[in-house]
Amino acid sequence: MKIFSSLPFRLVAGLAVGIVIGFMASLTDSVPMITAVITVQALLHQLIMFCVPLIILGFISSAIARMGENASRLLGVALVTAYLSTIGAAFFSTGLGYGIIPLLNIGDIAAGKKAIPELVFNLQFPQVMPVMTALLLAILVGLAVAWNQATAFIALLEEFQKIVLSIVKRVMIPVLPFFIGTSFAKLSYTGEIIEFLPIFLVVVIVVIAAHFVWLALLFAVAAVYTRKNPFEVISHYGPVYITALGTMSSAASMPVALQCAAKSKVLRKDIVSFGIPLFSNIHLCGSVLTLTFFVMVVSQILYGQIPSLQNMILFCFLLGIFGIAAPGVPGGTVVASLGLIISVLGFDSTGTALVMTIFAIQDSFGTACNVTGDGALAMILSGFAEKHNIGEETAENG
């Protein structure tokens, strides 16, 4: 069955096996067992972090270059709308975090935990360049290629993106369950995991509720801008939401989204065929909202405090860029943003493992929020086309 080969299932399976191994090591006080586990975890963490700058260069530079080459009025509006929705969701989630997380009474779980032994060895894989350097280089290269309409370099960047995507699919995604497993074995050994699970359950419920609030805000904005009934779109999106829950993939949900959106009387048919496939790749409001809240919770749990407002503001603005250029694979948002989580928020390997795991558990709800929100953005784009007398032929050629 497909569910057994899905990334969320493999991550949860790795989590469960890791907890059992850590508990057994703690129960038998087996220092050699946990030493081997944390050594493997350190190696996998080094491998994942080595790939992060490559992901940034491969996806962001190519995405910016393609935008410049194919720039049109509607495409520009679509990109700006998707970015504003994405960072809006991030800031909304940040506000929720500052308001709700202190009410969860998360204590200093790190206090009193069992000591971790030294690594057998610590093999370092230095990154090709720092994360922020890779981000700046990717933006500048992408813009320069677009400005000069350097078609050869655009093709080169697209080939490089395919190469990096193969690294993500064949290296990073396969090792993630093992990284998660070893990380949770470490948490289980120290005794911290007993405190984590009830908190995570509450957090997942809060995030799912926040998805619906954000969707309501998006459709309210669309209704005000277009002066049309948003329920004429929402009423057709039930099958899309359910499909996204089942597939956990925007791409797999796209045929259903196209079919359902085409039934709406307030969405232009040409905007549906143009906007829905585009937004399914660049509009990740639900995933970004989830990730933002989760990093704040994990920071409170592991490090005893929520990240500073300055760091969260920087994180949200940059996360919008990473969301638009995230690789189109399960968990692509969290994989692409690992560099930000580490460089901006200062997370260690345990923190990144926790974020990836809890993100994967609710990934289907984040995807459902993403694809449903696409309907609101398509409504806004239809309104823009009508207000500015953009003909259907122009829109289709976008």
BELHU-V863802 format. One line per field, one symbol per residue. phi: phi as a letter, one per 40 degrees, with the letter a starting at -180 (. if undefined). A space follows every 10 residues. Layout:
phi=???
This chain:
phi=.ccccccdcc ccccdccccc ccccccccfc cdcccccccc cccccccccc cddccccccc cccccccccb dacccccccc cccccccccc cdcccccccc dcccfccccc cgcccccccc abccbccdac cccccccccc ccccccccfc cccccccccc cccccccccc bccccddccc dccccccccc gcccccdccc cccccccccc dccccccccc ccccccfbcc cccdcccdcc cccccccfac ccccdccccc cccccbbccc cccccccccc bbbbccccdc cccccccccc ccbgacdccc ccccdccccc ccccbcccbd gccccccdcc cccccgcccc cccccccccc cbdccccccd cccdcccccc cccccccbfc ccccccce
